[in-house]
Amino acid sequence: MKRPARRDGTPDRNKKPSTGARRGQESRSQHSRTDSPGGKKPSFPKSSSQTPGTRKPSARKTHSKPQPKNPSAGLPRISNARPAPEGAPLRGAALPDTAAYGEEGVRLQKVLAQAGVASRRVCEQMIDKRRVEVNGKIVTTQGMRIDPSTAVVKVDGMRVMITEELVHLALNKPRGWQSTMLDELGRPCVGDLVAERIASGQRLFHVGRLDAETEGLLLLTNDGELAHRLMHPSYKVQKTYLADVEGVVRRSVDRALAAGVTLDDGPVRVDAFSVVDAFDKSTLVKIVLHEGRKHIVRRLLEHVGHPVTRLVRTQIGSVHLGDQRPGTIRALNRQEVGALYKEVGL
């Protein structure tokens, strides 16, 4: 028996569909399930026209609970899963200059590694063993930051030079060359050997002088304070010479030089004197002293009756000439530089 339609002409929704209508509805329902993976309902929205007999999806309710304040709001996020910690550098952003150095300086182990002491790991081990000191204080903890331009760093009591601008050179001055950076008479001088360095902007001092006929070790540096202290007799930096002298040197000469000799400009006492080799009419002697007066070695030996025929300076402090050829220049290594600063109290 058919149920009557509503007065407004629309069919009654309580009326069950016919068998054919139910089959069509099931067919459409199966088709919609197979279009989505796993048989789930598709997530894209339905059109406004609804299929008869289907329900409209209900809208999700929004929570009224306030969200926690994000400290990095307004900044690019590294990942959608978790906000970046406050203060962390952003991915892809250029790091500021303070990222490597910071306002408090550079990490101590990095400074030591850049100065050629050892690798960073080994430098950290040195710090753990309390072998490193900064400005006179032993470093006991890792992570210390320093200012390389002002800090005085020492390893095992020896200073480490961490300023790149400082230059320390050893020159084997040839015989006949002047110990000046520029000679007004056009004679060959030390400045000719370092002309390229001077042209590039380096300002070098020669530590002391060697007369034209004396050859051997001459130090060059742009550290004026170091040069001054190495030359000043109060710091007692020893210089070693080998000299060929006339005649056979007797033991009395050794005793006289050790006791002190008075020259025209005052008394002089050598730190050490010895005979290296003796020949028929000449002797090779070794003399050590910390005086820096003009022609001091030649005047000393002539005063005791043995004029010099050849003179070579072989050592200044802990720096040796070695087998360096005349006219050549080499940079001092870290140990040599540190020893020089230690000898003059820098």
C-alpha positions, 0 to 999 in steps of 0.5 A: 500500500502506497503512503501518501505524499506530504502536502508540500509535494515532497516525498516522505523521507520515512518511506523506504526506497524500493529494491532498485533504488537500494541497489543503486545506492549500494553501488554508489557507496561501494564506488566511493569507498574504493576511490580512497586508499584503505577504503576510507572516505576521501578527505576532499570536500563534497559538492553542495549537491548531495546524493539522496539518502546520504548524510552531510559530514559534520564539521569538526569542533574547534577547541577553545583551549588557548595555545601556549605562547611560541617564543620563536613566533614570527621567525622561520621554523626549522621543522614543523615537528618542533620549534627551534630553541630560543637563540639557536641559529636559523637554517640557511641564515648567514651566521654573524661575525660573533658566531666564531669568535663571540664577544668574549674572544676565541676558545683557547684550544683553537688559538693554540691549534692555530699557533701550531702547538698541536691539534685541538684534541691534544691542546685540550689534553694539555689544558687538562694536565695544567700545562697551559697558562694565560696571563700568568694563571694556570688554566684548569677548565675547558672552554676558556675564551681569550683575546689573541691580540692581548693575551699572553699564552704559555705552554710548559712555561714557554710563550706561544706567539699567537699574533699573526702580524709578528715576524721573526727571521734568522739571517746568515749575513754574508761577509762584506755586507752592511748591517743596515736596511739602506746604505747611502753609499750603495754598498750591499746591505741587509735591506737588499736581502729582505727588499720584497718583504719591505715592499709588501709593507713589513717593517723589520728591525735588525737585532744589533749589528755585525760589522761588514767583515763579520758574518753569521747570525743576525735576527730580524723582527718587527717586534720593537720591544723584543729587539730592544731587550735582546740588544740591552746588556741588562737582559744578559742574552748571550751571543756566541762567536767562532773566531780565527785568531793569529798565534797559539792561544795559551791558557793564560788568555782564558783566565784573563778574559774570565777575570775581565779586561778593561778597554777604552770604554770600560771593563768587559768580562766574557761568559765563556771562552774555549779553544776549538782547534789549534794550527801552526800559526792560528787558533780557532776559539769560541767566545760567549758574552752578552755585551753588545758594544761596537767591535767588542769581540775583535777589541777583546781578542786584540787586547790579549794579543790575538787579532781576529782574521775571521769572525762568525756569530753562530748563536743568539740566545737559544737560536742557532745558525746551524748549517744555514747558508750565507745570504739565506733567511729562514723563519724561526720556529715556535720553540725558538720564538718562545725561548727568546721571549722567555729569555727577555721576560716577555 
